[in-house]
């Protein structure tokens, strides 16, 4: 199997987290350099974005949520889903909330702030969406050592890069107090850096951010 991924990409980081936890035999390769990804990459990814997983049979799988479920099914042990159906639903709801209601609006806000957009109505709407998502996640986070309890789940794979992006996002948005209302979500960083798998992804993203910021400065 081959995974197209970049260290700083939150969606790619989710898949690397799952692959590392399952010790899956996946070769991680970088897409063509450049931002955005060069158009030539559409020959591999029709939407020209990462992550992309190429399976051993040659099937191309796109979209992080689909790749995550595929890896969970293809490498069932160790599982990232609880045995109980109720608990599995909670894990999936938490992961989807992180994906659609927190990470997606934050990534769009990054782009709007980078472009110095004056679309205040859109910015306000995205912040509201993000805050509702964070509120729901805050309600579900337990007391550790993982986000939802004693077992690492797909929720941790989604929440690790989601929590990572907020360190830089708080600076860029000028809202250093952004996570004050979400202390359990804020504290995830300490749980993440204590776990060998989650911390590996966290520090890969850290290194990726350093490289990205260097590229911006030299551009």
N, C-alpha and C positions, 0 to 999 in steps of 0.2 A: 504494500500500500504506500501511497505517496500523498503527503499533505502539503499543499501550498499555504504558506503562513508567513507572517511577519511578527517579530517579537512584540511590537507595540500594539498591534491590532487586537482590540478587545475580543472580537468574535473568533479570531484565530486562537487567542489565548485560552478561550473556553475549551476548544477542541484539544489543544495541547495538554491541558489539565486532565482531561478525561483519558487521553492516550498515555500520559505518564502514570496515572493511577492504576490503569489496567496493564501497564507494561506491554502495550500493544506494539507489534513490529511494524511501525510506521516510519518511513523516511520523511523527514521534514525538509522542505526545500523552499527557497524564496521565489516569489514571482519576479518578473522583470523589474528592475529598479525604476524609480520615478514616482511622482505623486501628481495627479492620480496615476494608477497603474496604466502603462501604455496600452493602446488599443489592440496591439497584437495578442494580448492575453485573452481576448474574446474567443480565440480559437480553442482555449481550454475552459474558460468560464464565460458563458454567454452574457452574464450581467457585469463582467469585468470587475469582480470583487472577490475578496478572499473571506473565509477559508474555502478551499476546494479539496475534496478528497477523491483520489483515484484509487479504486479498489483493485484487488489482485486480478479480478476478471475484466478490468478495464472500464467498469462503470464509473462515470463522473457524477459525484454528489456535491451539490452546492447548498448553501444556507446552513448556518451553524446549528440551528435547532434540529434540522433533519440529520445532519452528520452526527450530532450528539446521540440521537436516538438510534441511529444505525450502529454506532460503536457500542452502545449499551446492549443491543441485541446480538451483535456479532461477537463481542467479547463479554459474555454474561457474568464472568467471574473475574475479579470481585465486582459485585453489583453496586451500582450507584443509585439504586431504587430500593426502598424498603420492601419487606415481604407483604405487609398489610396494604390492602387497596386504598384505604383511607389515607394512610401516610404517603403512599405514592402520589395520590391526588394533590396533597399538600406540597410535596416536592415539586411536582410539575407546575402547580399554580405559582409557586414562589419563583421558579425559573422563568416562567413566561412573563410574570410581572417585572422581573429584573430586565428581561429582554425588551419587552414592548413598551413598558410604562416608565422605565428609568433610563436604561442605556440608550434606547433609540432617541428620546428627546434630548438627552445630554449630548449625544454625538451631533445632532442637528444644531444645538446651541453652540457647540465648539465651532462649527462651520460659520454660523452667523456672526459670532464674535470675531473670528479670524478675518472675515470679510468686512468687519465694522458695519454690519447691517444696521439700518435705522428702522427696521420693521418691528417696532415696539409691541404691536399687537401679537405678532407671531411669537416673539420672545416671551411675552407674558403668558401666552397659552401653553408654551412648552414647559415653562417653569411650573405652572399649575399642574400639568400632567405628571411631571417628574415628582412633585411634592405628594400627589395622591399615591403614586406608586411607592415612594419611600415610606409613606405612612402604613401602607399595607404590608410591606416587607418588615418594617419595624415591629408590627404586631406578631409576626410569625417567628422571628429570631429567638432562639432559646438561650441557654446559659453555657453553651459550648460542650465539648471542644470544637464542634463544628456548628454551622449556622442553624441547623435544625435539631441539634442534639448530639448524640454520641457517635453517629455514623456519618462519614462523608457521603454526600449525595450529589446529584446533578445540580441541586441548588447552590452548592459550594462552587462548582465549576462556573456557574453564571455570576455568582456574587463576587468572586475574587477579582476579575477584571473590572466589574462594575464599581466596586469599592475603590479600586486603584485609580480610575479616571477622575474621581472626585478630588484627589489631592491637587492636581493641576487645574481642574475645573474651578475650584474655589478661588484660585489666584486669578485666573483669566476673567472670571465673571465678577470679581471684586466682592464676592460674598464669602468671606472667610468663616462666617458663622453659619454657613449653609446647613451643616449637619448637627447643629446644636439641638434641634428638635428630634434627632434620630440617634440617640446615644448608642444603642445596640448595633445599628448599622455602622456607625463611626468606629466602634470598638472591634469590628471584624478585622481590621488591619492587624491587631495584636494576635488574634487567633490564626490568621493566615500566615504570618511570618514565623509562627512556631511549628507549622506543619511542613514536613519535607516536600510534599508534592505541591501544595498551594504556594509555598514560599518560592519554589523554583520558578513557577509561572510569574509570581510577583516581581522577582528580581530580573527575570528576562524582560518584563515590561519596563522596569526601571532602566535597564541598559538601553532598551530600544528608545525610550524617551530622551536619554542623553544624546544618542546618535541623531535623533530627529531634530532636537533643538540646535545641535551643531550644524546640521544641514540648513536650517532656517537662517542661522546667523551668517553663514557663508554664501547664502543665495543672493 
